[in-house]
Each structure stands twice: as structure tokens, then as C-alpha cells.
Amino acid sequence: MTRIDHPESLKRLAVQLRRLPGIGPRGAERIALWLLGGKDRTRSSELASAMLQAAESVRPCPECGFLTDTAQCAICADETRASGPLCVVEEATDILPLERTGAFRGRYHALGGRLAPLDHVGPEDLRIPGLLNRCRTTPAPSEVILALSADVEGEATAHYLAELLHAEFPRLPITRIAQGLPAGGGLESADELTLSRALSGRTQMN
Ligand SMILES: [Zn+2]
């Protein structure tokens, strides 16, 4: 006897949805059925068009690496932040949690990762030339704050950057936040108070 299942196209949709982070087989099936429901059945076309539009227009800001759908991100475009401290983070997704603390009004620079020799991630894979260029440009940052994760790779990256920056800009203060950020882009799990304390309790590295 044939085992009755959903139609092929519905199963294909569920397979795609299962690829989304945090979605299991049951969840994928529920979302697929929801997408096909509704009175005028526009849920799937609205979702599809929002996805295509975002995929086409959202890019890393050429200056800092934060996400933007214009030529320059909202932080770099904000004139009131000019020439202040520059906060270096690993990923663009680390910026908003720091921004939400309200404890920092400078600019950011997302490296796009951290040094991880075991995963073959070297300095050439990170946005380090861009960081050096920003320190060379007038007005130069008043301070570089390293807000990297608290694990071995984050530490190694912080020390590498501190040495590199100090060699070229010996008078530029280089600081690190008091506690490193939780590793693996888990910044949402760090509450705002912890983050703002980490920022205000930063220590000088050079
Ligand atoms: Zn930017």
C-alpha cells in the first residue's frame, strides 16, 4: 500500500525551509503549510519578494563592514560620530548589540572573522588593510577599542592587531573591553548591562 504523504512541491518547500537555522522537520512542515494558506494566498509571494530584494540590496558597508542597502551604512554616514573612538569587532552582527547599550557613540570596524589557524583563517582573510587605512585617514580615530571574543582565537586576534597598530601608530591608544564578547556571534546572549560595563571598564594594551 502506498504511504500517503504531502505533494512533491510541498515537500520540496519543506526541505528548503529545514535549511533555515533553528528549524526542524516539524517546524518546516508547519511553515510550509502556513505559507500556502491565508485568504488570498499572498504569503509566499510576499516572503519570496522580500527575500530576493534583501539578497540583492543588502551588502557590507565598504568602510566598516556593517550591513547596508545604501552606498554607506547609517553609522558611517552619521557626521556626529566623526573622528571619535573606533570599535573593532569580529562580525558585522556584533555591532547592533553594542550599539543598543548606548554606551558607545563612535564608529565600528567589522573584521569579518578572527584569526583561526586551524580553520586556515589568516590575517589576509580579514578586513585588516581597511582598518589600517582608517587609522591613516584624517581625522584619525582617537582610540581603537578591540571588542573581540573571549576565547583563544579572539585573544590571539586582539594581540596581533594591537602589535600591528602600535608598530605603525605608536601614539594611538589601543584598548580592549573588560570582558571579551561571548564567542561565536552569541552577542544576543550578553545583556546590555554586561556589554556596557565591558566597554566602560576597558584597559589599555599599549
Ligand atoms: Zn559603515
Boltz pocket constraint, residues with backbone or C-beta under 6 A from the ligand:
constraints:
  - pocket:
      binder: B
      contacts: [[A, 61], [A, 62], [A, 63], [A, 64], [A, 65], [A, 66], [A, 72], [A, 73], [A, 74], [A, 75], [A, 76], [A, 77], [A, 108]]
      max_distance: 6.0
